[in-house]
Amino acid sequence: MGISASDVISLSTARANFSELAEEVKAGAEKIITKNGESYIALIDAQRLDYYHRLERERIHLLLIDEAGKGLDDVAAGRVKDARSTLSALKRRRGA
């Protein structure tokens, strides 16, 4: 769903028409509220916000799974180092 020019509203207009805006948003619209001519906040349905949050969590989980897969590929290819010896080497370098 795209944002049209009618979905961009000044803060003063939003204050004056909040109930009507809330009904439009509940019906599926999304509104951008501006302040001093610049985007300030978005007004969206609470269920849609929950959906956006779920999508973001899923994206994070997919990224973690991808990184875990890369790590397993590194292990399978022998591109690994012992953590203790690596940490010791880093500490020695910082001390030098």
VOBA-1610 file (N, C-alpha, C; in pm, whole numbers, padded with zeros to 5 digits, always signed):
BEGIN
Met+00085-00118+00000Met+00000+00000+00000Met+00089+00123+00000Gly+00066+00212-00095Gly+00146+00333-00105Gly+00084+00449-00028Ile+00165+00549-00007Ile+00121+00671+00060Ile+00090+00774-00048Ser-00027+00833-00044Ser-00062+00938-00140Ser-00051+01074-00072Ala-00062+01178-00152Ala-00052+01315-00097Ala-00158+01340+00010Ser-00274+01277-00004Ser-00380+01299+00096Ser-00350+01229+00229Asp-00249+01142+00230Asp-00210+01073+00353Asp-00104+01149+00430Val-00059+01262+00377Val+00040+01346+00444Val-00033+01466+00501Ile-00029+01478+00635Ile-00113+01576+00704Ile-00028+01652+00805Ser-00052+01780+00817Ser+00021+01860+00916Ser-00025+01823+01056Leu+00060+01848+01153Leu+00028+01817+01292Leu-00095+01895+01338Ser-00106+02019+01299Ser-00223+02098+01341Ser-00351+02041+01281Thr-00347+01995+01156Thr-00466+01933+01096Thr-00497+01801+01164Ala-00394+01726+01197Ala-00414+01598+01266Ala-00479+01619+01403Arg-00435+01721+01475Arg-00497+01751+01606Arg-00645+01782+01591Ala-00676+01862+01490Ala-00814+01905+01470Ala-00905+01793+01421Asn-00848+01692+01355Asn-00928+01586+01294Asn-00887+01447+01339Phe-00840+01435+01462Phe-00783+01309+01506Phe-00882+01193+01500Ser-01004+01212+01542Ser-01102+01103+01540Ser-01125+01051+01399Glu-01139+01143+01304Glu-01160+01101+01165Glu-01037+01029+01111Leu-00919+01080+01144Leu-00795+01015+01100Leu-00785+00875+01158Ala-00820+00862+01285Ala-00813+00731+01351Ala-00905+00631+01281Glu-01022+00675+01241Glu-01115+00586+01170Glu-01059+00546+01034Glu-00998+00640+00963Glu-00937+00609+00833Glu-00824+00508+00849Val-00743+00528+00953Val-00632+00437+00978Val-00684+00299+01016Lys-00785+00294+01098Lys-00843+00165+01137Lys-00898+00093+01015Ala-00943+00169+00915Ala-00997+00110+00792Ala-00886+00068+00694Gly-00760+00096+00726Gly-00649+00049+00643Gly-00555+00155+00592Ala-00587+00282+00610Ala-00498+00388+00563Ala-00379+00403+00657Glu-00272+00460+00607Glu-00158+00500+00689Glu-00139+00649+00666Lys-00110+00722+00770Lys-00096+00867+00761Lys+00043+00908+00806Ile+00098+01005+00737Ile+00223+01067+00777Ile+00189+01204+00832Ile+00227+01230+00955Ile+00202+01359+01019Ile+00330+01441+01008Thr+00316+01564+00960Thr+00433+01650+00943Thr+00435+01759+01050Lys+00554+01806+01077Lys+00573+01918+01169Lys+00676+02009+01104Asn+00640+02135+01090Asn+00727+02233+01023Asn+00765+02188+00882Gly+00671+02122+00814Gly+00691+02081+00676Gly+00771+01954+00656Glu+00814+01889+00763Glu+00892+01766+00751Glu+00819+01651+00818Ser+00840+01528+00766Ser+00774+01413+00827Ser+00816+01404+00974Tyr+00717+01371+01058Tyr+00738+01374+01202Tyr+00703+01238+01264Ile+00583+01190+01239Ile+00540+01059+01289Ile+00449+00993+01186Ala+00425+00865+01206Ala+00330+00792+01122Ala+00216+00743+01210Leu+00098+00743+01156Leu-00019+00693+01225Leu-00064+00568+01152Ile-00052+00452+01219Ile-00090+00325+01158Ile-00172+00245+01258Asp-00244+00148+01208Asp-00326+00060+01290Asp-00236-00024+01382Ala-00280-00048+01503Ala-00200-00123+01601Ala-00171-00265+01552Gln-00267-00328+01485Gln-00242-00464+01434Gln-00135-00461+01325Arg-00135-00359+01243Arg-00033-00347+01139Arg+00103-00325+01203Leu+00110-00245+01310Leu+00236-00223+01380Leu+00289-00355+01436Asp+00200-00435+01495Asp+00242-00567+01544Asp+00296-00652+01430Tyr+00231-00646+01315Tyr+00276-00721+01198Tyr+00415-00675+01155Tyr+00437-00544+01150Tyr+00569-00492+01114Tyr+00676-00539+01213His+00642-00542+01340His+00738-00589+01441His+00769-00737+01422Arg+00667-00818+01390Arg+00691-00960+01364Arg+00782-00978+01242Leu+00758-00899+01137Leu+00844-00907+01018Leu+00989-00875+01053Glu+01008-00774+01134Glu+01145-00736+01173Glu+01212-00847+01253Arg+01139-00909+01346Arg+01196-01021+01422Arg+01230-01137+01330Glu+01142-01167+01234Glu+01170-01275+01139Glu+01295-01244+01057Arg+01310-01118+01014Arg+01428-01078+00937Arg+01555-01098+01020Ile+01550-01059+01147Ile+01665-01078+01235Ile+01698-01226+01250His+01595-01309+01266His+01618-01453+01279His+01680-01510+01152Leu+01633-01465+01036Leu+01691-01513+00910Leu+01837-01472+00896Leu+01869-01351+00939Leu+02008-01306+00935Leu+02095-01391+01028Leu+02044-01421+01147Leu+02119-01505+01240Leu+02141-01645+01185Ile+02038-01700+01122Ile+02051-01833+01062Ile+02155-01830+00951Asp+02155-01725+00870Asp+02252-01711+00763Asp+02394-01704+00820Glu+02413-01625+00926Glu+02546-01613+00988Glu+02590-01746+01049Ala+02495-01819+01111Ala+02529-01950+01167Ala+02571-02045+01055Gly+02502-02039+00942Gly+02540-02123+00828Gly+02679-02091+00777Lys+02712-01962+00771Lys+02848-01923+00730Lys+02952-01976+00828Gly+02918-01970+00957Gly+03010-02022+01058Gly+03031-02172+01043Leu+02924-02244+01017Leu+02937-02390+00995Leu+03018-02420+00870Asp+03000-02338+00766Asp+03082-02355+00645Asp+03229-02334+00677Asp+03260-02233+00759Asp+03398-02207+00799Asp+03456-02327+00875Val+03377-02382+00965Val+03424-02498+01041Val+03449-02614+00947Ala+03357-02639+00856Ala+03373-02751+00761Ala+03494-02733+00672Ala+03527-02608+00639Ala+03642-02581+00553Ala+03771-02567+00632Gly+03764-02578+00764Gly+03884-02568+00846Gly+03931-02426+00870Arg+03845-02328+00843Arg+03882-02188+00865Arg+03843-02147+01007Val+03907-02208+01104Val+03875-02179+01244Val+04004-02160+01323Lys+03991-02090+01434Lys+04101-02073+01527Lys+04050-02099+01667Asp+04141-02143+01752Asp+04106-02165+01891Asp+04078-02031+01958Ala+03967-02019+02025Ala+03927-01891+02086Ala+04026-01846+02192Arg+04073-01937+02276Arg+04165-01897+02384Arg+04296-01841+02329Ser+04350-01909+02231Ser+04478-01861+02176Ser+04458-01730+02099Thr+04345-01714+02033Thr+04317-01590+01962Thr+04302-01474+02059Leu+04229-01496+02168Leu+04213-01391+02269Leu+04346-01356+02334Ser+04427-01456+02361Ser+04559-01430+02419Ser+04644-01347+02325Ala+04641-01379+02196Ala+04718-01302+02098Ala+04668-01158+02090Leu+04539-01138+02097Leu+04484-01002+02094Leu+04528-00922+02217Lys+04525-00988+02333Lys+04568-00920+02455Lys+04716-00883+02449Arg+04798-00973+02394Arg+04940-00942+02380Arg+04962-00824+02288Arg+04888-00820+02177Arg+04902-00708+02083Arg+04860-00575+02145Arg+04756-00577+02224Arg+04710-00453+02289Arg+04809-00404+02393Gly+04876-00498+02455Gly+04975-00463+02557Gly+05104-00410+02498Ala+05129-00442+02372Ala+05257-00402+02309Ala+05252-00262+02255
//
